[in-house]
Amino acid sequence: MLGVLMLAASPTWAVNDVYESSCGPYPCAKPPKTNLCFRQAGDLGASGETPTVLGTLAKGQKGTMVKVDVTFEWFTLSNQFRPFTVKLNNKFPVNFVIINHLDSCPSGFCLRHAQTWFDIDAQESTYPTQFYGQPLDISFVSAKAADANSTYNVSICAEVVKKK
């Protein structure tokens, strides 16, 4: 259950950006252990970029994976490809061939969904001391110059899942 969503605006975001989270304003006073949903909406920058959209789970644990679902809506003026990048603690998922989600849609409003998994044991093995017992920072970025100064809305839900 998400509970009450809080609205917050940070000085680092654009004036029109809005952030909502299942744990309150960013950053959460107490990051959740297993589930986090957050949303940010606003105006794309002069280069068509979103600000880095962030959310934090309490800490990485052995024998777990983090599933990240992203839904991105934006207004586009072209049908060019747009990259979507999701990272955990500023790292791509290890052992994955596709590290970006590339997509295009015709001019107008676009809606895309992507899912990425991070194996915490594999992440810790590749990047020692950066995942076990550490806060897990989920980040999303996307940019395409042709979409400069348009609007966007990104919703992200992250869940810690135990491996069997």
SULWO-V625691 format. One record per run of one state. SS is the DSSP state (helix for helix, strand for strand, loop for the rest). FROM is the first residue (numbers start at 0). TO is the last residue. If there is no record, write none. Layout:
ss | from | to
SS | FROM | TO
SS | FROM | TO
This chain:
ss | from | to
loop | 0 | 4
strand | 5 | 7
loop | 8 | 16
strand | 17 | 20
loop | 21 | 33
strand | 34 | 42
loop | 43 | 47
strand | 48 | 48
loop | 49 | 51
strand | 52 | 56
loop | 57 | 58
strand | 59 | 59
loop | 60 | 62
strand | 63 | 75
loop | 76 | 80
strand | 81 | 87
loop | 88 | 89
strand | 90 | 90
loop | 91 | 99
strand | 100 | 102
loop | 103 | 106
strand | 107 | 118
helix | 119 | 125
loop | 126 | 130
strand | 131 | 131
loop | 132 | 134
strand | 135 | 142
loop | 143 | 143
helix | 144 | 146
loop | 147 | 149
strand | 150 | 161
loop | 162 | 163
